[in-house]
């Protein structure tokens, strides 16, 4: 067990709030073979409050369906199981953060997380990666931060307000304050929640260098995270982000041709979707 130092509360002594069991079961269920859509619908509908939030997002201006969607079964049929998975996780993460979202710094962190998800979805749409899975991974990538913000929201908000540096530079400060950084906490949660192993790289390595690696989900989410910073949705105010032009240069040729060419257009699209979700 880690010895407590001044200003540090040993991670083992901190009590994490419970994450939505419905959202976790949806993540687990969709990685199982031969999942019946009826089973998925019944799982989401088993929690009326949770299902109501999912339906509110489905019917929001962010998705603007041609006609109102009144049931989870209808939502699964219209939007697809994979897309609904990401929306369930969005609701789960928002509930996990709870009252800490009232703090402007924590709310900015929530917006960064959503921005990463929206951008990851857009990056996937420009290539051959599953866009629904990309959105889900984007929402999940900073779950370790959400945990830190949930257990000590005031201290973590103060860190976000005062820290200056690159996105990765905050990891050492988190370890000084909590005994673990948000990448380590995220990896622990993937194991604790019995989520599929492929999520581990997403939450644990999104600040690692992927520039020379294979274009896949981990590299896509890492780039989406940094693009969120460049587009004005940074995780903390004094975050030193790379320029959008530099980040575009990391895209494979096909994706670069089909993606946004200017950061203003990207920021507008991301902001529009976030505002639609936050208005609910």
N, C-alpha and C positions, 0 to 999 in steps of 0.2 A: 504494500500500500504506500502511495506517495506521501512523503512527510509534508505537512503544511508549512508554508513559509509566510512571511508577512505579506498580506495583500492577496494571498492565494487560498482558495478553498479547494481542498482535494476533490477531484472529480467524483471519486467514490462517495463523497458526502453530499453531493448535490442530487436532488430528486427531480427527475425529468417528468414533465406532464405527460399524460397518456396520449398517444397518437390515435386518430380515428381507426378503429378496427375494421370498419367497412372499407376505408381507403386502402388499408394494408391488404385486406383479403382480395380486393380488386386487382392490386398489383401482383399478388401471388397467383390468383386464378387465371389471369390472361397469359401466364407463362406455362400453363398446363395444357397438354394436348387435348383436343376434342372437347373444348369448353362449350357448353350449350348456352346460347344467348338468353334463354329463359332463366337459366341458373344465375347468370350475371344480373339480369333485370331484377330478379327476386332479392338478390343480395343487396343491391343498392337501395331498393324500395323498402328493405327491412328497417331502415332508419328514416322515418318520415322527414325529420328536420334536415338531415343530410341530403336526402333525395330532393327536397324542396330547393336547397341551395344549388344543386347540380342543374335542376330544371331552370332556375332563374338565369344561370350563366348560359345555358343552351338557347334560351329565348332572348338573350340580351342583344344589344346592337353589335357586339363583337362578332356574332354569328348570323344574326338577322335571318332566321329561317323564313321560308315563303309563307308558312302558316304556323300558328302556335303549336308547340309540342306540349302535350298535357300529361304524359306518363313516361316513366323511365323506359318501359318496353318500346314505346314509340321512338324515344331518343336513341336507343341502341340501334333500332332498325334504320333510322334516318342518318345518323352520324357515324355509326360503326362502333364496334366494341373498343378498338384501339384509341379512338379519339375520346371516347367517354372516359377511358382510363385516366387520361391526362387531366380532364376536368374534375374527376373525383379526387385526384391527388391535389389539385389546386384548392379545392374545398378543404381537404384534410390539412394541408399546410397552413391555410388561413386560420382554421380552428385551433391548430397546434400553437400558433403564436398568441392567440387570445388577446388579452387586454394590452399586451406589450405593443400592439400595433398602434395604440394611441400615442406612442412616443414618435416624434417626427423622424428620428434617426433609424428606428426600427422599421418604420413604414417605408423609408427609402430603401432599406435592405429588402423588404418584401417586393417593392417595385423592381429592384435589380433582378431578383429571382424570376419574376414574371417576364421581364424584358429578355432575359437569357432564354427562357422557354419559347417566347414568340420568335426570337431571332433564330434559335436552333431549328424551329419548325420551318422557317423561311429558307435557311441554308439547306435543309433536307429536301425541300421542294425543288430546289435548283439542281439537284443531283439524283443519286440513286439510293439515298438513305430513307428509311421509313419515317415520314413526317410526324406521324402520331407518336411513335416511340421517341423521336427527337424532342418533341414538346414535353413528354413525360419526364425524360432524362433532364431537360432543362429545369423543370419545376423541382426535381429532386436534388439537383447538383449541390445546392447550398443548404441542405437539410441540417448539416452540422452547425451552421451559423444560427439557424432557427432554434436549435436546441440551446446554444449558448445564450441567445437572446431571451429564451423562455425562462431559464433558471436564474439569470442575474441580469435582468433587462436594463436596470439603471447603470450598472458598471459597464455593460457591453455598449450601451448607447454612448456613454462618456468616451469609451475607446474609439468608437466610430467617429465621434465629433472631433477628436483631437489628433488622431493618427494622420500622418502624412507619409506618402510613399507609394510604392507599387502595390498592386493587389496582393501579391504574395508576401509582402513585407509585414503584413499584419499578423501572420501566423505565429511569429516569435512572441509578439505581445500577447496573443491569446494563450500561448503556453505559460507565460509568466502569470497571467491572471487566473487561468482555469486548470493548469497542469496539462492541458491538451489543446491542440488547435482544431479549427472546425473541420479540416479534412480528416483528421484522426477520429473525431467524434462521429462524423458522417459514416466512415467505414465501420465503426463499432455498431452504429444503428442498423446498417444493412444486415449485419450478422444477427443482431438482437431481434430484429423484426422478421428474420428469415426471408428476406427478399432475394430474388435471383442474383447470382454472383456477378453478372455483367454490370450491375449497378455499382459495384465496388470501385471500379476504375473511374466512373463518372464522379462520384462524390469525393474520392480520395486524391485524384490526380488532375483536377481541373486547373490547378495553378502550375502544374509541371509543364515543361517544354514539349510540345508535340509537333513542332514545325517540320521536322524531318521524318515524322512517322507516317504510317499508313493512314489515308483518309477514311476514318471510321467514326463511330459515335463519340468516343472519348475526345478525339481531336476536334470534332464538330462542336461539342458542348463547350470545350475550353475556349474555342474561338468565339462562340456565341457569348460567353461570359465577358470576354474582353471587348467585344463589339458593343455590348450593353453599356460598359463603362464609357466607350468613345462616343456613344449616342446620347449621353447625358443621363444615364441611369446607373451611375456608379454605386457601389456598395457603401462607400463613405465619401464625404465631400472632397477631401484633399487627395483623392486617388489619382496617381500618375498613370494615365492610360496611354497606350500607343495610339498613333493617328489612324484614322479610318483607312487611309490610303495604304499604310503599312499592313494593316490587317487584311485588306482585300488581296494583297500580294501573297498571303498564305493560302488562299483558296485555290483548289485545282482549276484548270482552265475552264472546264465546262461550267462549274458552279460560278466562277467569276463572271462569265458572260451573261448568266441568267439572274444574277443577284443584283441588289440595289447598287447603283453607281455612285450615289452621294449619301452622306450621312444624314442630311436633313430629311430626305424621303423615308429613310429607314426609321428615324426617330419619330416622324409623324405616324407611321403605321403602328409602331410599338406603343406609342402614347395613346393612340385611339383604342387599341385593344385593352390596355391596362385601365383606362378610364371607364370603359364599358363594364369591366368586371368590378372595379371599385365602387361604381355607382349603385351596386345592388345592395 
